[in-house]
Every structure is written in C-alpha cells, then in structure tokens.
Amino acid sequence: MDPSLTDIVREHQNRQLKTKNDIECLKKEASESVKDLTEIITSSTSKKCMEILEQQTKLEMLSRECLSQTQSLDSQFKQWSVLANKLTDVVKELGDVQNWAVSIENEMLEISNTISQVVPRK
C-alpha cells in the first residue's frame, strides 16, 4: 500500500488549501478584532473629548459670569468711593463752617468789648 504520487500531491494540496483557509480565517478574525478595538478606542476618546468640551463650555460660562460680577462689584466700589469722597468733603465743609462761626463769634466779642470800652455805660 504505497501511496501513489498522485495521492501524496492531492493530500499536500488539501493541506495547503486547509492551511490557506485557516490563515484567511485568522486574518479575518484579526481584522475584526482590530476593527472592534479601533471602535472602542475611538468611542472612548470621543466620549472623553465630549466631556472635555462640556467642561470647557462650563468653564467659559463661569468665567464670563465671574467677569460680569467683577465688573459689577467694581462699579459698586466706584460708586461707594464717590459717596465717601462727597461725605469727606461735606465733613470738611462743616469743619470750615464751624471754624468760620467760631471766628465770627470771636470777632463779635471783640467788637462788643471794644464798643463797651468806647461807649460809657449808663
């Protein structure tokens, strides 16, 4: 029962065909695995990018709100500063009026004393 050359060639061809089919099947599986992995990585990356963009949008909104509040506080500070300066000026004016009144009172006392010295009393 010696195998004939034809049988050996046929058997070799069958093994080659099986090996070729196995390799094609493995290539297909590897390609699908790479595709699945790529989709997972892309999906994960896209999800993280979306989260980053959402956070960036929130930060920009909070930054604009903070800037607006800062400008409002600056405006209020300037108004208070103007009022404080006006109050300071009024207090100075009151002090000037008081000094003026004291000065007038002293001058009136001097005039009164002078008149009483010049004019004899009855």
C-alpha positions in Angstrom: 0.0 0.0 0.0 2.4 2.5 -1.1 0.7 5.8 -1.6 0.9 6.9 -5.1 2.5 10.2 -6.1 -1.0 11.5 -7.1 -2.3 10.7 -3.6 0.6 12.5 -2.0 0.2 15.5 -4.2 -3.6 15.6 -3.6 -3.0 15.3 0.2 -0.4 18.1 0.1 -2.8 20.3 -1.9 -5.6 19.6 0.5 -3.3 20.5 3.5 -2.3 23.7 1.6 -5.9 24.6 1.0 -6.8 23.9 4.6 -3.8 26.0 5.8 -4.7 28.8 3.4 -8.4 28.7 4.6 -7.1 28.7 8.3 -4.9 31.7 7.5 -7.7 33.6 5.8 -10.0 32.8 8.8 -7.3 34.1 11.2 -6.7 37.2 9.1 -10.5 37.9 9.1 -10.7 37.4 12.9 -7.6 39.6 13.4 -9.1 42.3 11.1 -12.4 42.2 13.0 -10.6 42.4 16.4 -8.6 45.4 15.2 -11.8 47.0 13.9 -13.6 46.4 17.2 -10.6 47.7 19.2 -10.4 50.8 17.0 -14.1 51.4 17.5 -13.7 51.0 21.3 -10.8 53.4 21.4 -12.5 55.9 19.1 -15.7 55.7 21.1 -13.8 56.1 24.4 -11.8 59.0 23.0 -14.8 60.7 21.5 -16.7 60.4 24.8 -13.7 61.9 26.7 -13.4 64.7 24.1 -17.1 65.5 24.5 -16.7 65.6 28.3 -13.7 67.9 27.9 -15.7 70.2 25.6 -18.6 70.3 28.0 -16.3 71.2 30.9 -14.6 73.8 28.7 -18.0 75.3 27.9 -19.0 75.3 31.6 -15.7 77.0 32.5 -16.1 79.6 29.8 -19.6 80.3 31.1 -18.4 80.6 34.7 -15.5 82.8 33.6 -17.9 85.2 31.8 -20.2 85.2 34.9 -17.2 85.9 37.1 -16.1 88.7 34.8 -19.6 90.2 34.9 -19.8 90.0 38.7 -16.3 91.5 39.0 -17.3 94.4 36.7 -20.5 94.9 38.7 -18.5 95.0 42.0 -16.0 97.4 40.5 -18.9 99.7 39.5 -20.4 99.5 43.0 -16.9 100.2 44.5 -16.5 103.3 42.4 -20.0 104.5 43.4 -19.2 103.9 47.1 -15.8 105.7 46.6 -17.6 108.7 45.1 -20.0 108.8 48.0 -17.2 108.5 50.6 -15.4 111.4 48.9 -18.5 113.5 48.9 -19.0 112.7 52.6 -15.4 113.7 53.3 -15.9 117.0 51.5 -19.1 117.7 53.5 -17.4 117.0 56.8 -14.6 119.3 55.8 -17.1 122.0 54.9 -18.8 121.5 58.2 -15.5 121.9 59.9 -14.9 125.1 57.8 -18.3 126.4 58.8 -17.7 125.7 62.4 -14.3 127.5 62.2 -16.0 130.4 60.4 -18.7 130.5 63.1 -16.1 130.5 65.9 -14.1 133.2 64.1 -17.2 135.3 63.7 -18.2 134.8 67.3 -14.7 135.9 68.5 -14.8 138.9 66.2 -18.3 139.8 67.6 -17.0 139.5 71.1 -14.0 141.8 70.3 -16.4 144.3 68.7 -18.7 144.1 71.7 -15.8 144.6 74.1 -14.4 147.5 72.1 -17.8 149.2 71.9 -18.3 148.7 75.6 -14.9 150.3 76.3 -15.5 153.2 74.0 -19.1 153.9 74.9 -19.6 154.6 78.6 -22.3 152.6 80.2 -25.3 154.3 81.6 
